[in-house]
Amino acid sequence: MLKKTLALLGLLLLAAIAYLALWPVPVKPVVWSAPADPGYTGAFAVNDHLAQLNMIDLGREEGPEHIAIGPDGKLYTTVLSGNILRMKLDGTAQEVFVNTGGRVLGFDFDASGNLIAADAIKGLLSVSPSKQITVLTNQVDGQPIRYADGVVVARSGTMYFTDASTRFSPAEWGGTFEASVLDILEQSATGRVLAYDPATKTTRVVARGLAFANGIALSADEKSLFVAETGKYRVWKIGIDASNLDVAAGNSPQAAVLLDNLPGYPDNLMRGLDGKIWVGLVKPRNPTIDKLAGKPFLRSLTMRLPRALWPVPKAYGHVVAFSEDGKVLASLQDATGAYPETTAVTETRERLYVQSLHAKGLGWLKR
């Protein structure tokens, strides 16, 4: 009886080893080098300036991922349900402006008052003031745009936007968060910066080789783009005239890392007042994840574990303002992570509205 029990346990052990080593997973992790985490020091010293946020109740909605003030003076925000909400600046008179049938992450407004949306499912969209939805582009060079993420409209009318990953689309992998985890775990750096010209209705690749290309903003002179590379904890400055530039090759005359080795994962980028640019660090860094950078097999193995055992970083609220030359101007934090996954800040003269990937309400601070 004992021999049979031991034999059964041995078979179970072999089955478990075979599963952990051989069961197919969607990612093909590559080796990369994670810089040593400096932690919350210097300009990022721990504080509680983001604690005790005021809240605007969004009812059953959650995830005010991006917030902007429209030409009509009202506040717009995108939420997990696919709705784009519109309200007064104090949060009253809330209404559903439109539902795209996808998941809008970033958006901006063009000179005609159209809402230009980076929809992670649908592509780059235009929503007219009368709520008519038009797909502007969903492919480039014959390839699909799988994960439209952030967008900014230049005075010229050109729309610059990010395609976070050409490997993992939210439509195919369970949603935006799930697809982002897969892409960042794999580190194949397939993210791109794209440009759409509404005059010619053409789309081109500005830059590629980004490990999850996320938030995007224009410089004041509109000659450069600031782009968050979430998977490698940094923000790039890229010339708008770049063409199919591979930033994975490193700094060049047309592209350079502006903020490097951040203490968390940078998400949205928003122009603030007085020359500031805001970025949200949606999650803090995790020592286990950094240690696995050079161990692709172990990263594959984690995908075979129950999700509860994945090395997901803890909750930590953190938004940062910086100048165009890369100087950190503000760092607002909440170590409790009570307002989860802070993605950026929308700044007005009266308030700082805090964006969030999964919060149940819309947080704000009085300036």
C-alpha positions, -999 to 999 in steps of 0.1 A, spaced: 0 0 0 28 24 9 46 16 -24 14 24 -44 9 57 -25 45 67 -31 42 58 -68 10 78 -71 27 108 -54 57 104 -78 34 105 -108 16 135 -95 49 153 -89 61 144 -124 28 157 -139 32 189 -119 68 194 -131 58 186 -167 29 211 -165 51 239 -151 78 232 -177 59 224 -208 23 236 -207 18 262 -236 17 298 -226 9 328 -249 42 347 -241 77 341 -254 98 361 -229 130 376 -240 160 386 -219 163 422 -209 182 442 -183 162 459 -156 181 489 -140 187 488 -103 156 503 -86 166 535 -67 134 533 -47 116 563 -33 145 586 -28 155 621 -40 128 638 -60 106 607 -53 110 607 -15 79 592 2 51 616 10 13 615 15 3 644 -8 -21 622 -27 -38 609 4 -73 620 14 -85 627 -22 -119 642 -27 -142 619 -46 -167 624 -74 -191 594 -74 -195 578 -108 -223 554 -98 -217 520 -112 -189 531 -134 -153 525 -127 -118 532 -141 -117 569 -151 -86 561 -172 -83 594 -189 -98 629 -181 -99 660 -203 -118 693 -204 -137 696 -237 -142 727 -259 -177 730 -242 -160 735 -208 -172 702 -195 -152 673 -181 -150 641 -201 -137 608 -188 -135 572 -202 -146 543 -180 -143 505 -181 -178 499 -195 -168 516 -228 -188 547 -219 -174 582 -223 -189 603 -195 -195 640 -196 -202 662 -166 -197 697 -151 -164 703 -135 -178 697 -100 -190 662 -111 -227 671 -114 -250 667 -144 -233 634 -153 -244 618 -186 -231 592 -210 -218 612 -240 -212 580 -261 -203 544 -260 -179 533 -287 -185 496 -282 -148 492 -273 -126 506 -246 -113 542 -251 -81 548 -231 -67 581 -243 -85 610 -261 -81 645 -272 -101 671 -292 -94 685 -326 -99 720 -339 -135 712 -350 -145 700 -315 -144 663 -324 -133 639 -297 -104 619 -311 -103 586 -292 -76 559 -290 -99 529 -286 -80 498 -276 -105 476 -294 -116 497 -324 -85 518 -333 -84 556 -337 -119 571 -337 -135 605 -342 -166 613 -323 -184 644 -335 -202 668 -311 -235 652 -324 -221 618 -313 -214 603 -347 -186 578 -345 -161 574 -374 -132 550 -375 -102 571 -387 -77 542 -389 -73 507 -376 -42 496 -396 -8 508 -408 13 494 -436 -13 466 -440 -10 455 -403 -37 459 -377 -35 484 -349 -40 460 -320 -39 482 -290 -45 520 -295 -37 536 -262 -29 573 -260 -35 601 -285 -27 638 -289 -38 662 -317 -13 687 -330 -22 722 -342 -14 710 -377 -43 685 -373 -20 655 -373 -30 629 -347 -1 612 -329 -10 580 -310 4 549 -295 -1 513 -304 9 497 -271 16 462 -284 15 445 -318 16 411 -300 -13 412 -275 -46 429 -283 -72 435 -255 -99 421 -279 -81 387 -279 -66 384 -245 -94 393 -220 -91 431 -218 -66 460 -216 -51 451 -182 -46 414 -191 -31 422 -225 -7 447 -209 5 422 -183 13 397 -211 32 423 -232 52 436 -202 60 401 -191 72 391 -225 93 423 -232 94 418 -269 91 456 -273 66 458 -302 50 490 -292 48 519 -317 41 556 -321 19 563 -351 7 594 -369 -26 599 -387 -29 627 -412 -66 636 -416 -60 656 -448 -46 626 -466 -62 599 -444 -29 581 -442 -12 565 -412 26 561 -407 50 547 -381 69 574 -363 88 550 -340 88 514 -329 107 491 -305 89 503 -273 81 479 -244 44 488 -241 40 523 -257 16 541 -235 9 578 -228 18 605 -253 21 643 -252 34 671 -275 62 695 -266 52 732 -264 67 739 -298 51 707 -312 84 695 -326 87 666 -302 66 639 -286 69 626 -251 61 589 -249 58 566 -218 75 533 -222 57 514 -194 76 481 -195 110 497 -190 101 524 -165 109 554 -187 97 583 -208 111 591 -242 114 624 -262 110 616 -299 110 640 -329 77 642 -348 96 639 -381 111 605 -372 101 577 -396 99 541 -385 127 548 -360 137 518 -339 142 532 -304 152 498 -291 186 506 -307 191 533 -280 193 571 -280 197 588 -314 195 624 -328 158 619 -332 150 601 -299 164 601 -264 153 588 -230 141 618 -209 131 601 -176 148 568 -168 147 543 -141 114 555 -126 102 539 -93 70 527 -111 53 519 -144 45 552 -163 11 554 -179 -7 584 -193 10 617 -201 -9 650 -198 1 686 -204 -5 706 -173 -3 743 -166 29 765 -167 48 740 -188 43 710 -167 37 674 -180 20 650 -157 26 612 -157 10 586 -135 29 557 -121 2 531 -123 20 505 -102 53 506 -82 81 483 -92 83 448 -79 118 434 -69 107 399 -81 98 412 -116 131 430 -119 150 399 -108 133 378 -135 144 402 -162 172 379 -173 153 347 -167 128 342 -195 120 306 -186 110 316 -151 88 343 -165 71 317 -187 67 295 -156 48 323 -137 21 322 -164 14 286 -154 7 295 -118 -27 305 -105 -32 342 -110 -32 348 -73 5 338 -73 16 362 -100 41 388 -88 17 417 -94 30 449 -78 11 462 -48 -12 492 -49 6 526 -45 -8 560 -56 18 581 -74 16 610 -99 46 630 -111 50 664 -129 81 671 -149 95 698 -172 104 693 -209 140 690 -200 133 661 -176 133 679 -142 109 665 -117 86 693 -105 62 675 -83 57 640 -68 24 632 -51 21 599 -34 -2 577 -13 15 546 0 -18 530 10 -29 529 -26 -65 538 -15 -70 553 -50 -58 525 -72 -36 525 -103 -31 562 -107 -26 569 -144 -20 607 -146 -34 641 -136 -56 666 -155 -48 700 -142 -70 731 -141 -65 764 -122 -88 751 -94 -82 714 -93 -60 684 -100 -82 655 -113 -65 622 -108 -70 595 -134 -72 558 -125 -73 525 -142 -97 508 -117 -110 534 -92 -148 534 -84 -149 572 -85 -130 603 -98 -105 617 -74 -95 653 -71 -74 677 -51 -79 715 -46 -50 735 -59 
